[in-house]
Amino acid sequence: MSGQSLLVPGELSPVRSVPGNIRRPEYVGKPAPTPYTGPEVQTPETIELMRTAGRIAARAMEEAAKHIAPGVTTDELDRVAHEYMCDHGAYPSTLGYRGFPKSLCSSVNEVICHGIPDSTVLNDGDIINLDVTAYIGGVHGDNNATYLVGDVDEESKLLVERTRESLNRAIKAVKPGRQINIIGRVIESYAKRFGYGVVRDFTGHGINTSFHSGLIVPHYDSPHATTTIQPGMTFTIEPMLTLGTHEYDMWEDGWTVVTKDRKRTAQFEHTLVVTETGAEILTLP
């Protein structure tokens, strides 16, 4: 892997405004969201709304990704996704969620998740994860993907490809009647082939009218993840694989999570609804 310097926090730009006619999630302006007490199985009407939210989130991420190149700041990527969501009547779910100051998460190289877009400039050879969630119609759609910046070394390319494949395999494993730990079992067994670490403390989650419903979807084979998968359940799968340890450190900003050994990490995510025979991806552009 290329011997690039470790990431340091950059400068934050002012908070971006959202047009007043766009509906805000209930947690905006509050220290934390109201805990979700509803069902994990959603109505057909809610699922249809989530298709719209998921499509906007996927397209906003796709639009931001078009601007990924050496010399571009992560703040510029945030601007692109923010404007896309607002232009399509959606609120960027991360903006104001527990005080998060931006409209997407941008996690570069050793950042596992929740990187804050700022003045950080992307360099040739970096990898970057964009995590975009859109809120529209009273529901959320959440997705992320890891992208290559310029000419990336083979070890990092393989990590990215295999992390994407781990998500694909996990989605195929979703079947009604199985326990939710089948997801982590599939991801972990695949990752172990290559000696990758599997992040344990940050997971997939239930999602619907709530950004995080309380349902936990581990990416390792957890004996505690015994919830039975049922048709109509909506949740994310978002494996985070590392070139080294799964252990992490948190930056002083309270958000940015980096690998403890500062080795690179990749992540991919889709929002799904469970069908009678498997799973449908709701975050397709």
SERO-4910 file (N, C-alpha, C, O; in steps of 0.05 Angstrom, whole numbers):
BEGIN
 pado doro    nc1    nc2    nc3   cac1   cac2   cac3    cc1    cc2    cc3    oc1    oc2    oc3
  Met    A     17    -24      0      0      0      0     18     25      0     39     25     12
  Ser    A      9     45    -14     24     70    -16     28     83     11     10     83     28
  Gly    A     52     93     16     59    105     42     49    133     45     66    152     45
  Gln    A     23    137     46     12    163     48      9    171     78      7    154     95
  Ser    A      9    197     82      7    207    110    -21    202    121    -41    200    105
  Leu    A    -23    200    147    -49    195    160    -66    220    159    -57    243    157
  Leu    A    -92    215    159   -112    237    158   -111    254    183   -107    243    205
  Val    A   -115    280    180   -119    298    203   -144    314    198   -152    318    174
  Pro    A   -157    325    218   -182    340    214   -176    366    197   -155    378    201
  Gly    A   -194    372    180   -192    397    165   -211    419    176   -220    416    199
  Glu    A   -215    440    161   -232    462    169   -261    457    159   -265    449    136
  Leu    A   -280    462    176   -309    459    169   -319    484    155   -312    506    164
  Ser    A   -334    481    135   -348    504    123   -374    509    138   -382    492    154
  Pro    A   -387    532    134   -412    537    148   -433    516    142   -432    503    121
  Val    A   -452    512    160   -474    493    156   -490    501    132   -498    524    129
  Arg    A   -496    482    115   -511    488     90   -541    490     97   -551    476    114
  Ser    A   -554    508     83   -583    513     88   -600    493     72   -592    484     50
  Val    A   -624    488     82   -643    471     69   -668    488     64   -677    501     83
  Pro    A   -680    488     40   -704    504     36   -726    499     56   -729    476     65
  Gly    A   -740    520     64   -759    517     85   -783    499     79   -796    489     97
  Asn    A   -788    494     53   -811    478     46   -805    448     48   -823    431     44
  Ile    A   -780    441     53   -772    412     55   -776    403     84   -767    415    103
  Arg    A   -791    381     86   -798    370    113   -772    360    127   -756    345    115
  Arg    A   -769    367    152   -747    359    169   -754    334    185   -777    331    193
  Pro    A   -734    316    189   -738    295    209   -742    307    237   -734    330    242
  Glu    A   -756    292    254   -763    303    280   -739    310    298   -741    326    316
  Tyr    A   -716    297    292   -693    301    310   -677    326    304   -659    334    320
  Val    A   -683    340    282   -667    364    275   -672    385    296   -695    392    303
  Gly    A   -650    396    307   -651    416    328   -653    404    356   -655    419    375
  Lys    A   -653    378    358   -654    364    384   -627    349    388   -614    342    369
  Pro    A   -620    344    413   -595    329    418   -596    300    409   -575    289    403
  Ala    A   -619    288    407   -621    260    399   -649    255    388   -668    270    395
  Pro    A   -652    235    371   -679    228    361   -697    216    382   -687    204    402
  Thr    A   -723    218    379   -742    204    396   -739    174    390   -740    166    367
  Pro    A   -736    158    411   -733    129    406   -757    117    390   -780    125    395
  Tyr    A   -751    100    371   -771     88    354   -785     65    370   -772     49    382
  Thr    A   -811     64    369   -826     44    383   -845     28    365   -861     11    374
  Gly    A   -843     33    339   -860     20    320   -850     -7    311   -830    -17    322
  Pro    A   -863    -20    292   -855    -47    283   -832    -46    264   -827    -25    251
  Glu    A   -817    -68    262   -796    -71    242   -808    -79    215   -796    -73    194
  Val    A   -831    -92    215   -845    -98    190   -861    -74    181   -877    -64    197
  Gln    A   -857    -65    157   -869    -40    147   -893    -46    129   -895    -68    117
  Thr    A   -911    -27    126   -934    -29    108   -924    -26     79   -903    -14     75
  Pro    A   -940    -36     60   -933    -31     32   -931     -1     25   -914      7      9
  Glu    A   -947     15     39   -946     44     34   -919     56     43   -907     72     28
  Thr    A   -910     48     66   -884     57     76   -861     48     59   -843     63     53
  Ile    A   -862     23     50   -841     12     33   -840     27      7   -818     32     -4
  Glu    A   -863     34     -4   -863     49    -30   -850     77    -26   -836     86    -43
  Leu    A   -856     90     -3   -843    115      3   -813    112      6   -797    129     -2
  Met    A   -805     89     18   -776     84     22   -762     79     -5   -738     85     -8
  Arg    A   -777     68    -25   -765     65    -52   -757     93    -63   -736     96    -74
  Thr    A   -775    112    -58   -769    139    -68   -745    151    -53   -727    162    -65
  Ala    A   -745    149    -26   -723    160    -10   -697    146    -18   -676    159    -20
  Gly    A   -698    119    -21   -674    104    -28   -663    112    -55   -638    114    -59
  Arg    A   -680    116    -75   -672    124   -101   -658    151   -101   -638    155   -115
  Ile    A   -669    170    -86   -657    197    -85   -630    195    -71   -611    208    -80
  Ala    A   -628    179    -49   -602    176    -36   -581    164    -54   -558    173    -55
  Ala    A   -589    144    -69   -571    130    -88   -561    150   -110   -538    150   -117
  Arg    A   -580    165   -120   -573    184   -141   -556    207   -131   -538    217   -145
  Ala    A   -561    216   -106   -545    237    -95   -516    227    -90   -497    242    -95
  Met    A   -513    202    -81   -487    191    -77   -473    188   -104   -449    195   -107
  Glu    A   -487    179   -124   -476    176   -151   -467    203   -162   -446    204   -175
  Glu    A   -482    223   -157   -475    250   -167   -450    260   -154   -432    271   -167
  Ala    A   -449    257   -127   -425    266   -113   -400    250   -122   -378    261   -125
  Ala    A   -404    224   -127   -381    207   -135   -369    215   -161   -345    211   -166
  Lys    A   -385    228   -179   -375    237   -205   -353    258   -201   -337    263   -219
  His    A   -353    271   -178   -334    293   -172   -309    283   -158   -291    299   -152
  Ile    A   -307    257   -151   -284    247   -137   -260    247   -155   -260    235   -177
  Ala    A   -239    261   -147   -214    263   -162   -193    275   -144   -199    289   -125
  Pro    A   -167    270   -150   -146    284   -135   -150    314   -136   -155    325   -158
  Gly    A   -146    327   -113   -149    356   -112   -176    366   -103   -179    390    -97
  Val    A   -196    348   -102   -223    356    -94   -225    353    -64   -214    334    -52
  Thr    A   -240    371    -51   -244    369    -22   -268    352    -15   -286    350    -32
  Thr    A   -268    340      8   -291    325     17   -315    344     21   -338    335     18
  Asp    A   -310    369     27   -332    388     30   -346    393      4   -370    397      3
  Glu    A   -331    393    -18   -343    396    -45   -362    373    -51   -383    377    -63
  Leu    A   -355    349    -43   -372    326    -47   -398    328    -31   -419    321    -40
  Asp    A   -395    339     -7   -418    344     10   -437    364     -3   -461    360     -3
  Arg    A   -425    385    -15   -442    405    -28   -458    393    -51   -482    399    -53
  Val    A   -446    377    -67   -459    365    -90   -483    348    -80   -505    350    -91
  Ala    A   -478    330    -61   -500    312    -51   -522    329    -38   -545    323    -41
  His    A   -514    349    -22   -533    366     -8   -552    379    -28   -576    378    -25
  Glu    A   -540    391    -49   -556    405    -69   -574    386    -84   -597    393    -91
  Tyr    A   -564    362    -90   -581    343   -105   -605    335    -88   -628    336    -98
  Met    A   -601    329    -63   -624    321    -46   -644    344    -43   -668    339    -46
  Cys    A   -634    367    -38   -652    390    -35   -667    396    -61   -691    401    -60
  Asp    A   -654    394    -83   -666    399   -109   -688    378   -115   -706    384   -131
  His    A   -687    355   -102   -707    335   -107   -726    332    -83   -739    311    -80
  Gly    A   -727    352    -66   -747    353    -45   -741    337    -20   -758    332     -4
  Ala    A   -716    327    -18   -708    310      4   -690    326     24   -675    344     16
  Tyr    A   -692    318     49   -674    329     70   -651    310     73   -655    286     75
  Pro    A   -626    320     75   -603    303     80   -604    293    109   -600    308    128
  Ser    A   -609    267    113   -615    256    140   -593    261    160   -599    264    184
  Thr    A   -568    261    151   -546    264    171   -544    293    182   -533    297    203
  Leu    A   -555    313    167   -551    341    175   -568    347    200   -592    349    199
  Gly    A   -554    350    222   -567    355    247   -575    330    263   -587    332    284
  Tyr    A   -567    306    253   -572    282    268   -552    280    291   -528    277    286
  Arg    A   -562    282    315   -545    282    339   -522    303    336   -500    300    347
  Gly    A   -528    325    322   -510    347    319   -490    344    296   -472    361    293
  Phe    A   -492    323    280   -474    320    257   -477    344    238   -500    351    232
  Pro    A   -455    356    230   -457    382    217   -459    382    186   -461    403    174
  Lys    A   -459    358    174   -458    357    145   -479    338    133   -493    324    148
  Ser    A   -481    338    107   -502    324     93   -495    297     83   -512    282     72
  Leu    A   -470    289     86   -461    261     81   -437    255     99   -426    274    111
  Cys    A   -430    230    101   -405    223    114   -384    216     93   -390    202     73
  Ser    A   -360    227     96   -338    222     77   -315    210     93   -302    223    108
  Ser    A   -310    184     88   -291    169    104   -267    160     87   -271    143     69
  Val    A   -244    172     91   -221    169     73   -201    149     86   -194    151    110
  Asn    A   -191    130     70   -169    112     78   -174     97    104   -188     77    104
  Glu    A   -162    107    126   -164     92    151   -189     99    167   -193     88    189
  Val    A   -206    116    156   -231    123    170   -252    101    165   -260     97    142
  Ile    A   -261     88    186   -280     66    184   -308     77    175   -320     67    157
  Cys    A   -316     99    189   -343    110    184   -345    137    197   -329    145    214
  His    A   -366    152    189   -374    177    201   -354    200    199   -354    219    215
  Gly    A   -337    199    178   -320    221    173   -335    246    165   -355    244    150
  Ile    A   -327    269    175   -341    294    170   -329    309    146   -305    315    147
  Pro    A   -344    315    125   -333    330    103   -322    357    112   -335    372    127
  Asp    A   -298    364    101   -285    389    109   -266    397     87   -270    390     64
  Ser    A   -245    412     94   -226    422     74   -206    401     66   -188    407     50
  Thr    A   -208    376     76   -190    355     68   -190    351     38   -211    349     25
  Val    A   -166    351     26   -163    347     -3   -156    318     -9   -139    306      3
  Leu    A   -171    307    -28   -165    280    -37   -139    278    -52   -134    296    -69
  Asn    A   -124    257    -47    -98    253    -61   -100    229    -79   -116    210    -75
  Asp    A    -84    229   -100    -81    206   -118    -74    182   -101    -54    183    -86
  Gly    A    -89    160   -104    -83    135    -89   -101    132    -64   -100    110    -52
  Asp    A   -116    152    -57   -135    149    -34   -158    131    -41   -163    126    -65
  Ile    A   -172    121    -21   -199    110    -24   -217    126     -6   -209    136     15
  Ile    A   -242    130    -15   -261    146      1   -289    133      0   -299    124    -20
  Asn    A   -301    131     24   -328    122     26   -347    146     29   -343    164     45
  Leu    A   -368    146     13   -389    165     15   -414    151     26   -422    131     16
  Asp    A   -426    163     47   -449    151     60   -471    172     59   -469    193     72
  Val    A   -492    167     44   -513    186     38   -540    175     46   -547    153     39
  Thr    A   -556    191     62   -583    183     70   -601    206     63   -596    229     70
  Ala    A   -624    200     51   -644    220     44   -670    215     59   -678    192     64
  Tyr    A   -683    237     67   -708    236     82   -729    250     65   -727    274     60
  Ile    A   -750    236     57   -772    248     42   -796    230     46   -794    206     47
  Gly    A   -819    243     47   -844    228     51   -846    215     79   -861    197     83
  Gly    A   -829    226     98   -830    216    125   -813    191    130   -815    179    151
  Val    A   -797    183    110   -780    159    113   -752    165    103   -747    184     89
  His    A   -734    147    110   -705    149    103   -697    127     83   -708    105     84
  Gly    A   -677    134     66   -663    114     50   -634    119     53   -624    141     50
  Asp    A   -618     98     59   -591    100     68   -573     82     51   -578     58     49
  Asn    A   -551     93     40   -533     76     25   -505     88     26   -501    112     31
  Asn    A   -484     71     22   -457     81     19   -441     63      1   -448     40     -4
  Ala    A   -418     74     -8   -400     59    -25   -372     71    -23   -369     94    -16
  Thr    A   -352     54    -28   -324     63    -27   -314     66    -56   -318     48    -73
  Tyr    A   -300     88    -61   -291     95    -88   -260     98    -88   -248    104    -67
  Leu    A   -249     94   -111   -220     97   -115   -214    126   -124   -229    137   -141
  Val    A   -193    138   -114   -185    165   -123   -159    162   -140   -138    156   -129
  Gly    A   -162    165   -166   -138    164   -183   -127    136   -184   -142    116   -186
  Asp    A   -101    133   -183    -86    108   -186    -82     96   -158    -66    105   -143
  Val    A    -97     75   -152    -97     63   -126    -82     36   -126    -84     21   -145
  Asp    A    -68     30   -104    -52      6   -103    -70    -19   -103    -94    -18    -96
  Glu    A    -59    -41   -111    -74    -66   -114    -86    -76    -88   -109    -86    -89
  Glu    A    -72    -74    -66    -83    -83    -41   -108    -69    -34   -128    -81    -25
  Ser    A   -109    -42    -38   -133    -26    -32   -155    -33    -51   -179    -34    -43
  Lys    A   -148    -36    -77   -169    -43    -97   -183    -69    -89   -207    -71    -91
  Leu    A   -167    -89    -82   -179   -115    -74   -196   -112    -49   -217   -125    -48
  Leu    A   -188    -97    -30   -204    -92     -6   -231    -81    -14   -252    -89     -4
  Val    A   -231    -61    -31   -256    -48    -40   -274    -69    -55   -297    -71    -49
  Glu    A   -262    -83    -74   -277   -102    -89   -289   -124    -71   -313   -132    -74
  Arg    A   -274   -134    -52   -283   -155    -35   -303   -146    -15   -321   -161     -7
  Thr    A   -301   -121     -6   -321   -110     12   -348   -108     -2   -369   -114      9
  Arg    A   -348    -99    -27   -372    -98    -43   -384   -126    -46   -408   -130    -44
  Glu    A   -366   -146    -52   -376   -173    -55   -387   -184    -29   -406   -200    -30
  Ser    A   -376   -177     -6   -387   -186     20   -415   -176     24   -432   -191     35
  Leu    A   -421   -152     15   -448   -141     17   -467   -157     -2   -489   -165      6
  Asn    A   -458   -162    -26   -474   -177    -45   -481   -205    -35   -504   -214    -37
  Arg    A   -461   -218    -23   -466   -245    -12   -485   -244     12   -502   -261     15
  Ala    A   -482   -223     28   -500   -221     51   -529   -216     43   -548   -227     54
  Ile    A   -533   -199     22   -560   -194     12   -573   -220      3   -596   -225      8
  Lys    A   -557   -236    -12   -568   -262    -22   -575   -281      1   -592   -299     -3
  Ala    A   -563   -277     24   -568   -295     47   -594   -288     62   -603   -303     78
  Val    A   -605   -265     56   -629   -256     70   -653   -271     60   -661   -270     37
  Lys    A   -666   -287     78   -690   -303     72   -708   -302     96   -699   -304    119
  Pro    A   -734   -300     92   -752   -301    114   -749   -328    129   -745   -349    117
  Gly    A   -750   -326    156   -748   -349    173   -720   -354    184   -716   -367    204
  Arg    A   -700   -342    170   -672   -344    180   -668   -324    203   -682   -303    204
  Gln    A   -649   -329    220   -641   -309    240   -623   -288    227   -608   -294    208
  Ile    A   -624   -264    238   -609   -242    226   -579   -246    227   -564   -233    213
  Asn    A   -570   -264    245   -541   -269    246   -530   -284    222   -505   -286    219
  Ile    A   -547   -293    204   -538   -305    179   -522   -284    163   -504   -291    148
  Ile    A   -530   -259    166   -517   -237    150   -488   -235    159   -470   -234    142
  Gly    A   -484   -233    185   -456   -230    195   -440   -255    190   -416   -254    185
  Arg    A   -453   -278    191   -438   -303    187   -427   -305    158   -404   -313    154
  Val    A   -443   -297    139   -435   -297    111   -412   -277    107   -392   -283     93
  Ile    A   -415   -253    118   -395   -232    114   -368   -240    127   -347   -239    115
  Glu    A   -370   -249    152   -346   -256    167   -331   -279    154   -306   -279    152
  Ser    A   -346   -300    146   -332   -323    134   -319   -316    108   -297   -326    102
  Tyr    A   -331   -298     92   -318   -289     67   -294   -272     73   -273   -276     61
  Ala    A   -296   -253     92   -274   -235     99   -249   -251    110   -227   -243    104
  Lys    A   -255   -272    125   -233   -287    137   -215   -301    116   -192   -306    121
  Arg    A   -226   -306     92   -210   -318     71   -186   -301     64   -165   -312     56
  Phe    A   -189   -275     68   -168   -256     59   -153   -244     83   -136   -226     79
  Gly    A   -160   -253    107   -147   -242    131   -156   -214    138   -142   -200    153
  Tyr    A   -180   -206    129   -190   -179    135   -203   -178    163   -214   -198    172
  Gly    A   -201   -155    176   -216   -151    200   -245   -143    193   -250   -131    172
  Val    A   -263   -151    210   -292   -144    207   -300   -127    230   -300   -136    253
  Val    A   -307   -102    225   -314    -83    246   -339    -93    261   -359   -101    248
  Arg    A   -338    -93    287   -359   -104    303   -377    -83    317   -401    -88    321
  Asp    A   -366    -60    323   -380    -41    340   -398    -22    324   -412     -6    336
  Phe    A   -396    -23    298   -414     -6    281   -428    -26    262   -415    -42    249
  Thr    A   -454    -24    260   -470    -45    249   -491    -34    229   -494    -10    226
  Gly    A   -504    -52    215   -528    -45    201   -551    -41    221   -548    -46    245
  His    A   -573    -31    211   -594    -22    229   -622    -22    215   -624    -20    191
  Gly    A   -642    -25    232   -669    -21    222   -672      8    213   -661     26    225
  Ile    A   -688     12    192   -693     39    181   -721     40    170   -730     20    158
  Asn    A   -735     62    173   -762     66    163   -769     95    166   -756    112    154
  Thr    A   -789    101    182   -794    129    190   -772    139    209   -768    163    212
  Ser    A   -758    120    221   -735    125    239   -709    120    224   -707    100    209
  Phe    A   -690    138    227   -663    134    215   -651    108    225   -639     93    210
  His    A   -652    104    252   -642     79    265   -664     69    284   -669     82    304
  Ser    A   -677     47    276   -701     38    291   -694     25    318   -712     23    335
  Gly    A   -670     15    321   -663     -1    344   -656    -29    337   -642    -43    353
  Leu    A   -665    -39    314   -656    -65    304   -627    -64    297   -618    -46    282
  Ile    A   -611    -84    306   -582    -85    301   -576   -107    282   -587   -129    285
  Val    A   -560   -101    261   -552   -121    241   -522   -123    242   -508   -109    227
  Pro    A   -511   -141    258   -481   -144    260   -470   -156    234   -484   -170    219
  His    A   -445   -149    229   -431   -160    205   -412   -182    212   -396   -191    195
  Tyr    A   -413   -192    237   -398   -215    245   -419   -235    256   -442   -227    261
  Asp    A   -411   -260    261   -430   -280    269   -436   -277    299   -423   -290    316
  Ser    A   -455   -260    306   -461   -255    334   -482   -275    344   -503   -278    332
  Pro    A   -477   -288    367   -497   -306    378   -521   -292    389   -541   -304    395
  His    A   -519   -265    392   -541   -250    403   -561   -240    381   -583   -231    388
  Ala    A   -553   -242    356   -570   -231    334   -590   -253    325   -587   -264    304
  Thr    A   -609   -258    343   -627   -281    338   -655   -272    328   -673   -289    325
  Thr    A   -658   -247    321   -683   -238    310   -689   -253    284   -672   -256    267
  Thr    A   -714   -262    282   -722   -277    257   -729   -257    235   -744   -238    240
  Ile    A   -718   -261    212   -723   -244    188   -751   -250    178   -759   -273    175
  Gln    A   -767   -228    174   -794   -231    165   -800   -213    141   -787   -192    138
  Pro    A   -817   -222    123   -825   -205    100   -835   -178    110   -850   -176    129
  Gly    A   -826   -157     96   -834   -130    103   -815   -115    121   -817    -91    125
  Met    A   -795   -130    133   -775   -117    149   -757    -99    131   -751   -107    109
  Thr    A   -750    -76    141   -732    -58    127   -708    -52    144   -710    -44    167
  Phe    A   -684    -57    133   -659    -52    148   -636    -48    128   -639    -54    104
  Thr    A   -613    -39    139   -589    -37    123   -570    -59    129   -570    -70    151
  Ile    A   -554    -66    109   -530    -83    113   -507    -65    103   -508    -54     81
  Glu    A   -486    -62    119   -465    -44    112   -437    -53    122   -426    -40    140
  Pro    A   -427    -75    112   -402    -86    123   -378    -67    120   -375    -53    100
  Met    A   -362    -66    142   -337    -51    143   -314    -70    146   -312    -82    168
  Leu    A   -298    -73    126   -275    -92    127   -249    -76    128   -247    -54    116
  Thr    A   -229    -87    141   -204    -73    145   -180    -90    137   -182   -115    136
  Leu    A   -158    -77    130   -134    -92    123   -119   -101    148   -100   -117    146
  Gly    A   -128    -93    171   -115   -101    196   -136   -107    218   -154   -123    214
  Thr    A   -133    -94    240   -151    -98    263   -179    -87    259   -182    -68    243
  His    A   -198    -99    273   -225    -87    273   -228    -66    296   -249    -53    298
  Glu    A   -208    -64    312   -209    -44    334   -205    -16    324   -194    -12    302
  Tyr    A   -215      4    339   -216     31    329   -210     52    350   -210     46    374
  Asp    A   -204     76    341   -202    100    358   -222    120    347   -230    119    324
  Met    A   -231    137    365   -250    159    358   -236    185    359   -222    191    379
  Trp    A   -239    202    339   -228    229    340   -243    246    361   -264    239    370
  Glu    A   -231    268    367   -243    286    387   -269    298    378   -285    307    394
  Asp    A   -275    297    352   -300    308    342   -324    291    350   -347    299    347
  Gly    A   -318    267    362   -340    249    371   -354    234    349   -373    220    354
  Trp    A   -344    236    324   -356    222    302   -336    205    286   -342    182    281
  Thr    A   -313    216    279   -295    203    261   -282    179    274   -268    181    294
  Val    A   -287    155    262   -277    130    273   -254    120    255   -259    116    231
  Val    A   -231    115    266   -208    106    250   -198     79    261   -200     74    285
  Thr    A   -186     63    243   -175     38    252   -152     43    272   -137     61    268
  Lys    A   -151     26    292   -131     30    313   -102     28    302    -84     42    311
  Asp    A    -99     11    282    -72      8    270    -68     26    246    -47     26    233
  Arg    A    -89     42    240    -89     62    218    -86     49    190    -78     63    171
  Lys    A    -93     24    188    -94     11    162   -120     17    149   -140     25    162
  Arg    A   -121     13    123   -144     22    107   -169      4    112   -166    -19    121
  Thr    A   -192     15    106   -217      2    111   -237     10     89   -235     33     78
  Ala    A   -255     -8     82   -275     -2     61   -303    -10     71   -305    -26     90
  Gln    A   -323      2     59   -351     -4     68   -369     -1     44   -365     16     26
  Phe    A   -391    -17     44   -413    -14     24   -439    -19     39   -440    -34     58
  Glu    A   -460     -5     30   -486     -7     44   -509     -4     25   -508     11      5
  His    A   -530    -20     30   -556    -16     17   -578    -17     39   -575    -30     60
  Thr    A   -600     -4     33   -625     -8     48   -641    -29     34   -645    -28     10
  Leu    A   -652    -48     50   -666    -71     38   -694    -73     50   -700    -63     72
  Val    A   -712    -85     35   -738    -95     46   -738   -125     41   -731   -135     19
  Val    A   -746   -140     61   -748   -169     59   -774   -176     44   -795   -166     50
  Thr    A   -771   -193     23   -793   -202      8   -801   -231     17   -789   -241     36
  Glu    A   -820   -243      3   -828   -270     10   -806   -291      4   -806   -312     15
  Thr    A   -788   -283    -14   -767   -302    -23   -738   -293    -18   -720   -309    -22
  Gly    A   -734   -268     -9   -707   -258     -6   -707   -229      3   -720   -221     22
  Ala    A   -693   -212    -12   -691   -184     -6   -691   -167    -31   -679   -175    -51
  Glu    A   -704   -144    -29   -703   -125    -51   -687   -101    -42   -690    -91    -20
  Ile    A   -669    -92    -59   -653    -68    -53   -669    -43    -58   -680    -40    -81
  Leu    A   -671    -26    -38   -687     -1    -42   -669     23    -50   -680     44    -58
  Thr    A   -643     20    -48   -625     42    -54   -610     37    -81   -586     35    -82
  Leu    A   -626     35   -102   -615     33   -129   -621     59   -144   -644     69   -142
  Pro    A   -602     69   -158   -606     95   -172   -625     93   -196   -630    113   -209
***
